[in-house]
Amino acid sequence: MDHDTPHQTETFLRLFAKHEQDVRRFLFSLLLDREATDEAFQNTSVALWRKFGEYDAAQPFVPWALAFARLEALKQRDRARRGRLVLNEGLIERLADERAAEQDETESRRRAMRDCLDKLPDTQRQLVRRRYATTETVAALAEQLGERPKRLYKQLERIRAALMDCVNQALAETSDVEGAA
């Protein structure tokens, strides 16, 4: 990839910054050692940057990045064979597969939650954001809105239940579509 173009560099940096912690957690789940994780993360970061020209923007970034991280974890394991805690390659592959599946499910849940939040009436969506996207307490929020805290708790409880139903329904529909394919 020609990394000299500002757009390509910016695209990579935005994707990488957004998913950096996912890659780190994935590596740590495979290596179980902070130093090994840090080294593998650095090597993975460099590899992602070098190979970004091969990335298909139509595909999710995280699975692509985790494939590089998996390879780097295996290399790190080989380098650390002399260490006291070394997971065998089969276990690393199994853990990597499980972690990648969890990441896919987490991303599906996030997408469904965003879609379900968008379906809420504006007043409910703003209430959810004010309560959960900030450090604002229900008591403080109730006071600002001129509501009783108990009533606000009940309202938030109903909204959470509706969101959970919506997310579960969206995930069920997604798995039905994938099962039919």
C-alpha positions in Angstrom: 0.0 0.0 0.0 1.1 3.5 -0.7 0.9 4.9 2.8 1.7 8.3 1.6 -1.8 9.2 0.8 -3.5 11.0 3.8 -6.8 9.2 3.3 -5.3 5.7 3.4 -3.2 6.6 6.5 -6.2 8.1 8.2 -8.4 5.1 7.4 -5.9 2.7 8.9 -5.3 4.9 12.0 -9.0 5.2 12.6 -9.7 1.5 12.3 -6.6 0.6 14.3 -7.4 3.0 17.1 -11.0 1.9 17.3 -10.0 -1.8 17.6 -6.6 -1.7 19.3 -8.0 -3.0 22.6 -9.8 -5.9 20.8 -6.4 -7.0 19.4 -4.6 -6.6 22.7 -7.2 -8.6 24.6 -7.2 -11.3 21.9 -3.4 -11.6 22.2 -3.4 -11.6 26.0 -6.1 -14.4 25.9 -3.7 -16.5 23.9 -0.4 -15.6 25.5 -1.4 -14.9 29.2 1.7 -12.8 29.7 1.8 -8.9 29.6 5.3 -8.7 28.1 4.7 -11.3 25.5 1.4 -9.6 24.6 3.1 -6.2 24.3 5.8 -7.7 22.0 3.2 -9.6 19.9 1.0 -6.5 19.7 3.8 -4.4 18.4 4.7 -7.0 15.8 1.0 -7.3 14.9 0.6 -3.6 14.5 3.6 -3.4 12.1 2.3 -6.3 10.1 -1.2 -4.7 9.9 0.3 -1.4 8.7 2.5 -3.2 6.1 -0.4 -5.3 4.8 -3.1 -2.7 5.0 -3.1 -2.4 1.2 -4.5 -6.0 1.0 -7.3 -5.2 3.4 -10.8 -5.4 1.8 -12.8 -2.5 3.3 -16.0 -4.3 2.6 -15.1 -6.8 5.3 -14.9 -6.2 9.0 -11.5 -5.0 10.2 -11.4 -7.0 13.5 -11.4 -10.6 12.0 -8.7 -9.5 9.5 -6.6 -8.0 12.3 -7.1 -11.0 14.6 -5.8 -13.3 11.9 -2.5 -11.4 12.0 -2.6 -11.4 15.8 -3.1 -15.2 15.8 0.0 -15.7 13.6 2.0 -13.4 15.8 0.9 -15.3 19.0 2.1 -18.5 17.4 5.5 -16.9 16.6 5.7 -15.5 20.1 5.0 -18.9 21.5 7.8 -20.3 19.5 10.2 -17.6 20.7 9.1 -18.2 24.3 9.5 -22.0 24.3 12.2 -21.7 26.8 9.8 -20.0 29.2 7.8 -21.7 31.9 4.3 -21.2 30.5 3.9 -22.2 26.9 0.6 -23.2 25.4 0.7 -25.7 22.7 -0.2 -24.7 19.1 -3.5 -26.6 19.1 -4.7 -24.9 22.3 -3.7 -21.5 20.9 -5.6 -22.2 17.7 -8.7 -23.3 19.7 -8.5 -20.2 21.9 -8.1 -18.0 18.9 -11.1 -19.6 17.2 -13.2 -19.2 20.3 -12.1 -15.6 20.8 -12.7 -14.7 17.2 -16.2 -16.2 17.5 -16.8 -14.1 20.7 -15.6 -11.0 18.9 -18.0 -11.7 16.0 -20.9 -12.1 18.4 -19.9 -9.0 20.4 -19.8 -6.9 17.2 -23.2 -8.3 16.1 -24.6 -7.3 19.5 -23.1 -3.8 19.2 -24.6 -3.4 15.7 -28.0 -4.6 16.9 -27.9 -2.3 19.9 -27.1 0.7 17.7 -29.9 -0.2 15.4 -32.3 -0.7 18.3 -31.3 2.5 19.9 -32.0 4.3 16.6 -35.5 2.8 16.7 -36.3 4.3 20.1 -38.3 7.6 20.2 -36.0 10.6 20.6 -36.9 11.2 24.2 -36.2 7.6 25.2 -32.9 7.6 23.2 -31.7 10.8 24.9 -32.7 9.5 28.3 -30.7 6.3 27.7 -27.7 8.3 26.5 -27.8 10.7 29.4 -28.0 7.8 31.9 -25.5 5.4 30.4 -23.1 7.4 28.3 -22.3 9.8 31.1 -21.7 9.5 34.9 -25.0 11.1 35.6 -27.0 9.3 38.4 -30.7 8.5 38.1 -31.3 10.8 41.1 -29.5 13.7 39.4 -31.2 13.0 36.1 -34.6 12.8 37.8 -34.1 16.1 39.5 -33.1 17.8 36.2 -36.1 16.4 34.5 -38.5 17.2 37.3 -39.3 13.4 37.7 -39.4 11.2 40.8 -36.4 8.9 40.8 -38.6 5.8 41.2 -40.6 6.7 38.1 -37.4 7.3 36.2 -36.0 3.9 37.3 -39.2 2.2 36.1 -39.0 4.1 32.8 -35.4 3.1 32.3 -36.2 -0.5 33.2 -38.9 -0.7 30.5 -36.6 0.9 27.9 -33.8 -1.6 28.8 -36.3 -4.5 28.5 -37.4 -3.2 25.1 -33.8 -2.9 24.0 -33.0 -6.4 25.1 -36.0 -7.8 23.3 -35.1 -5.8 20.2 -31.4 -7.0 20.3 -32.4 -10.6 20.9 -34.9 -10.5 18.0 -32.3 -8.9 15.7 -29.7 -11.5 16.6 -32.3 -14.3 16.1 -33.2 -12.9 12.7 -29.5 -12.7 11.7 -28.9 -16.3 12.8 -32.0 -17.4 10.9 -30.7 -15.7 7.7 -27.2 -17.1 8.2 -28.7 -20.6 8.8 -30.7 -20.4 5.6 -27.7 -19.4 3.5 
